[in-house]
Amino acid sequence: MTDRRAIVGDAVALGLGTGVYALSFGALSVASGLSMWQTQALSLLMFTGASQFALIAVVASGGSAAVAIATSTLIGTRNSFYGFAMAPVLRPRGLTRFVAAQATIDESTGMAARYEEDRASARLAFWSTAAAIYVLWNLGTLIGALGAGLVDDPNTFGLDAAAPAAFLALVWPRLTSWPMRTVAIVSLVAAVALAPFLPAGLPVLLAGAGGIVVGLVLGIRAGEE
Amino acid sequence: MWPTVLIASGAAFALKFLGYVVPQRYFDTPLARTITLLIPVALLSALIGLWTFVDGNHIAVDARAVGLLAALIALLLRAPFLVVIIAAAATAAIVRALGLLP
């Protein structure tokens, strides 16, 4: 098993990075018209950053509640696939299934995916990442919401560049072969190309599906990557 | 606003939970295992693209792209997570402060 302390250290580091990004969520959410408690409820209950940002973006643009809910839900559909991928690794039973479900996000799944052949490390990576991010994402949200009026635009501090950087760091260890790199590049380019033409949520799903097809065509197989 | 927050949060949880209740045995094939291996890479990469090069519903190359480039360089130099994230945010902030890109 990979060094336990190294795994937990990575989890805390990623949590801190996500906390930085949460500052911008908290501030932008309050600026969008949500109260501090509604903002905090999203981070506590929804706990999936992309959907949270999508919801407040629709609210800020004056969209209806139905569109806000639909957009955030569509973006959250990838978590079903993450849960499906994590179920055989975590094998949660009873109440743990509910906790595992809530803990299933990009980062926890991405960190676990770094240890494909080592179930104990994958489990530790999943749970420690989820715990670190849950605490720091909510703390960051609270501080961001409280400080919302203090800065004109949180992106002045480059906070909007933090999430893509964190995600790149997550997929990085997987990008060791050219077929896998091609999957990443195709998915990225396809999502950007589709974004102007489709409602939020669909580009990520279609681009992701396209990337998966490319990976299969290029002959990627589980266990021999 | 509360109904929106709570309904959307409930839907988000239901989607997460769904993955754990779909019977795995229906999908226990080499193909399904390969697809579950590809899912995080493909979806996270798509999100990187959207959050770096898309603003609202149009394509935009701004300070975020320079931030991602900084993250890429940090990763090539084997920097730890937190350094990668801070490098990206700081670079984007500097690019904006200098007025080079929005």
Boltz contact constraints between the chains, C-beta under 6 A:
constraints:
  - contact:
      token1: [A, 10]
      token2: [B, 81]
      max_distance: 6.0
  - contact:
      token1: [A, 13]
      token2: [B, 80]
      max_distance: 6.0
  - contact:
      token1: [A, 13]
      token2: [B, 81]
      max_distance: 6.0
  - contact:
      token1: [A, 13]
      token2: [B, 82]
      max_distance: 6.0
  - contact:
      token1: [A, 14]
      token2: [B, 81]
      max_distance: 6.0
  - contact:
      token1: [A, 16]
      token2: [B, 82]
      max_distance: 6.0
  - contact:
      token1: [A, 17]
      token2: [B, 82]
      max_distance: 6.0
  - contact:
      token1: [A, 17]
      token2: [B, 85]
      max_distance: 6.0
  - contact:
      token1: [A, 38]
      token2: [B, 1]
      max_distance: 6.0
  - contact:
      token1: [A, 38]
      token2: [B, 5]
      max_distance: 6.0
  - contact:
      token1: [A, 41]
      token2: [B, 5]
      max_distance: 6.0
  - contact:
      token1: [A, 42]
      token2: [B, 5]
      max_distance: 6.0
  - contact:
      token1: [A, 45]
      token2: [B, 9]
      max_distance: 6.0
  - contact:
      token1: [A, 46]
      token2: [B, 9]
      max_distance: 6.0
  - contact:
      token1: [A, 46]
      token2: [B, 12]
      max_distance: 6.0
  - contact:
      token1: [A, 48]
      token2: [B, 12]
      max_distance: 6.0
  - contact:
      token1: [A, 51]
      token2: [B, 12]
      max_distance: 6.0
  - contact:
      token1: [A, 55]
      token2: [B, 8]
      max_distance: 6.0
  - contact:
      token1: [A, 65]
      token2: [B, 4]
      max_distance: 6.0
  - contact:
      token1: [A, 68]
      token2: [B, 4]
      max_distance: 6.0
  - contact:
      token1: [A, 69]
      token2: [B, 7]
      max_distance: 6.0
  - contact:
      token1: [A, 69]
      token2: [B, 8]
      max_distance: 6.0
  - contact:
      token1: [A, 72]
      token2: [B, 8]
      max_distance: 6.0
  - contact:
      token1: [A, 73]
      token2: [B, 11]
      max_distance: 6.0
  - contact:
      token1: [A, 76]
      token2: [B, 12]
      max_distance: 6.0
  - contact:
      token1: [A, 76]
      token2: [B, 15]
      max_distance: 6.0
  - contact:
      token1: [A, 77]
      token2: [B, 15]
      max_distance: 6.0
  - contact:
      token1: [A, 78]
      token2: [B, 43]
      max_distance: 6.0
  - contact:
      token1: [A, 79]
      token2: [B, 15]
      max_distance: 6.0
  - contact:
      token1: [A, 79]
      token2: [B, 16]
      max_distance: 6.0
  - contact:
      token1: [A, 80]
      token2: [B, 15]
      max_distance: 6.0
  - contact:
      token1: [A, 80]
      token2: [B, 18]
      max_distance: 6.0
  - contact:
      token1: [A, 80]
      token2: [B, 19]
      max_distance: 6.0
  - contact:
      token1: [A, 81]
      token2: [B, 39]
      max_distance: 6.0
  - contact:
      token1: [A, 83]
      token2: [B, 16]
      max_distance: 6.0
  - contact:
      token1: [A, 83]
      token2: [B, 19]
      max_distance: 6.0
  - contact:
      token1: [A, 83]
      token2: [B, 20]
      max_distance: 6.0
  - contact:
      token1: [A, 84]
      token2: [B, 19]
      max_distance: 6.0
  - contact:
      token1: [A, 84]
      token2: [B, 22]
      max_distance: 6.0
  - contact:
      token1: [A, 85]
      token2: [B, 36]
      max_distance: 6.0
  - contact:
      token1: [A, 85]
      token2: [B, 39]
      max_distance: 6.0
  - contact:
      token1: [A, 87]
      token2: [B, 20]
      max_distance: 6.0
  - contact:
      token1: [A, 87]
      token2: [B, 24]
      max_distance: 6.0
  - contact:
      token1: [A, 88]
      token2: [B, 24]
      max_distance: 6.0
  - contact:
      token1: [A, 97]
      token2: [B, 20]
      max_distance: 6.0
  - contact:
      token1: [A, 101]
      token2: [B, 16]
      max_distance: 6.0
  - contact:
      token1: [A, 101]
      token2: [B, 17]
      max_distance: 6.0
  - contact:
      token1: [A, 101]
      token2: [B, 20]
      max_distance: 6.0
  - contact:
      token1: [A, 104]
      token2: [B, 16]
      max_distance: 6.0
  - contact:
      token1: [A, 106]
      token2: [B, 44]
      max_distance: 6.0
  - contact:
      token1: [A, 109]
      token2: [B, 40]
      max_distance: 6.0
  - contact:
      token1: [A, 110]
      token2: [B, 40]
      max_distance: 6.0
  - contact:
      token1: [A, 110]
      token2: [B, 44]
      max_distance: 6.0
  - contact:
      token1: [A, 113]
      token2: [B, 40]
      max_distance: 6.0
  - contact:
      token1: [A, 157]
      token2: [B, 93]
      max_distance: 6.0
  - contact:
      token1: [A, 158]
      token2: [B, 67]
      max_distance: 6.0
  - contact:
      token1: [A, 158]
      token2: [B, 89]
      max_distance: 6.0
  - contact:
      token1: [A, 158]
      token2: [B, 92]
      max_distance: 6.0
  - contact:
      token1: [A, 158]
      token2: [B, 93]
      max_distance: 6.0
  - contact:
      token1: [A, 159]
      token2: [B, 89]
      max_distance: 6.0
  - contact:
      token1: [A, 160]
      token2: [B, 64]
      max_distance: 6.0
  - contact:
      token1: [A, 161]
      token2: [B, 64]
      max_distance: 6.0
  - contact:
      token1: [A, 161]
      token2: [B, 67]
      max_distance: 6.0
  - contact:
      token1: [A, 161]
      token2: [B, 88]
      max_distance: 6.0
  - contact:
      token1: [A, 161]
      token2: [B, 89]
      max_distance: 6.0
  - contact:
      token1: [A, 161]
      token2: [B, 92]
      max_distance: 6.0
  - contact:
      token1: [A, 162]
      token2: [B, 85]
      max_distance: 6.0
  - contact:
      token1: [A, 162]
      token2: [B, 89]
      max_distance: 6.0
  - contact:
      token1: [A, 163]
      token2: [B, 51]
      max_distance: 6.0
  - contact:
      token1: [A, 164]
      token2: [B, 48]
      max_distance: 6.0
  - contact:
      token1: [A, 164]
      token2: [B, 51]
      max_distance: 6.0
  - contact:
      token1: [A, 164]
      token2: [B, 52]
      max_distance: 6.0
  - contact:
      token1: [A, 164]
      token2: [B, 68]
      max_distance: 6.0
  - contact:
      token1: [A, 165]
      token2: [B, 71]
      max_distance: 6.0
  - contact:
      token1: [A, 165]
      token2: [B, 84]
      max_distance: 6.0
  - contact:
      token1: [A, 165]
      token2: [B, 85]
      max_distance: 6.0
  - contact:
      token1: [A, 165]
      token2: [B, 88]
      max_distance: 6.0
  - contact:
      token1: [A, 166]
      token2: [B, 85]
      max_distance: 6.0
  - contact:
      token1: [A, 167]
      token2: [B, 44]
      max_distance: 6.0
  - contact:
      token1: [A, 167]
      token2: [B, 47]
      max_distance: 6.0
  - contact:
      token1: [A, 167]
      token2: [B, 48]
      max_distance: 6.0
  - contact:
      token1: [A, 168]
      token2: [B, 48]
      max_distance: 6.0
  - contact:
      token1: [A, 168]
      token2: [B, 71]
      max_distance: 6.0
  - contact:
      token1: [A, 169]
      token2: [B, 81]
      max_distance: 6.0
  - contact:
      token1: [A, 169]
      token2: [B, 84]
      max_distance: 6.0
  - contact:
      token1: [A, 170]
      token2: [B, 44]
      max_distance: 6.0
  - contact:
      token1: [A, 171]
      token2: [B, 41]
      max_distance: 6.0
  - contact:
      token1: [A, 171]
      token2: [B, 44]
      max_distance: 6.0
  - contact:
      token1: [A, 172]
      token2: [B, 75]
      max_distance: 6.0
  - contact:
      token1: [A, 174]
      token2: [B, 41]
      max_distance: 6.0
  - contact:
      token1: [A, 183]
      token2: [B, 41]
      max_distance: 6.0
  - contact:
      token1: [A, 183]
      token2: [B, 42]
      max_distance: 6.0
  - contact:
      token1: [A, 184]
      token2: [B, 41]
      max_distance: 6.0
  - contact:
      token1: [A, 184]
      token2: [B, 45]
      max_distance: 6.0
  - contact:
      token1: [A, 187]
      token2: [B, 42]
      max_distance: 6.0
  - contact:
      token1: [A, 187]
      token2: [B, 45]
      max_distance: 6.0
  - contact:
      token1: [A, 187]
      token2: [B, 46]
      max_distance: 6.0
  - contact:
      token1: [A, 188]
      token2: [B, 45]
      max_distance: 6.0
  - contact:
      token1: [A, 188]
      token2: [B, 48]
      max_distance: 6.0
  - contact:
      token1: [A, 188]
      token2: [B, 49]
      max_distance: 6.0
  - contact:
      token1: [A, 191]
      token2: [B, 46]
      max_distance: 6.0
  - contact:
      token1: [A, 191]
      token2: [B, 49]
      max_distance: 6.0
  - contact:
      token1: [A, 191]
      token2: [B, 50]
      max_distance: 6.0
  - contact:
      token1: [A, 192]
      token2: [B, 49]
      max_distance: 6.0
  - contact:
      token1: [A, 192]
      token2: [B, 53]
      max_distance: 6.0
  - contact:
      token1: [A, 192]
      token2: [B, 54]
      max_distance: 6.0
  - contact:
      token1: [A, 192]
      token2: [B, 59]
      max_distance: 6.0
  - contact:
      token1: [A, 195]
      token2: [B, 54]
      max_distance: 6.0
  - contact:
      token1: [A, 196]
      token2: [B, 57]
      max_distance: 6.0
  - contact:
      token1: [A, 196]
      token2: [B, 58]
      max_distance: 6.0
  - contact:
      token1: [A, 204]
      token2: [B, 46]
      max_distance: 6.0
  - contact:
      token1: [A, 204]
      token2: [B, 47]
      max_distance: 6.0
  - contact:
      token1: [A, 207]
      token2: [B, 46]
      max_distance: 6.0
  - contact:
      token1: [A, 208]
      token2: [B, 42]
      max_distance: 6.0
  - contact:
      token1: [A, 208]
      token2: [B, 43]
      max_distance: 6.0
  - contact:
      token1: [A, 208]
      token2: [B, 46]
      max_distance: 6.0
  - contact:
      token1: [A, 211]
      token2: [B, 42]
      max_distance: 6.0
  - contact:
      token1: [A, 212]
      token2: [B, 35]
      max_distance: 6.0
  - contact:
      token1: [A, 212]
      token2: [B, 38]
      max_distance: 6.0
  - contact:
      token1: [A, 212]
      token2: [B, 42]
      max_distance: 6.0
  - contact:
      token1: [A, 215]
      token2: [B, 38]
      max_distance: 6.0
  - contact:
      token1: [A, 221]
      token2: [B, 34]
      max_distance: 6.0
  - contact:
      token1: [A, 222]
      token2: [B, 33]
      max_distance: 6.0
  - contact:
      token1: [A, 222]
      token2: [B, 34]
      max_distance: 6.0
  - contact:
      token1: [A, 222]
      token2: [B, 37]
      max_distance: 6.0
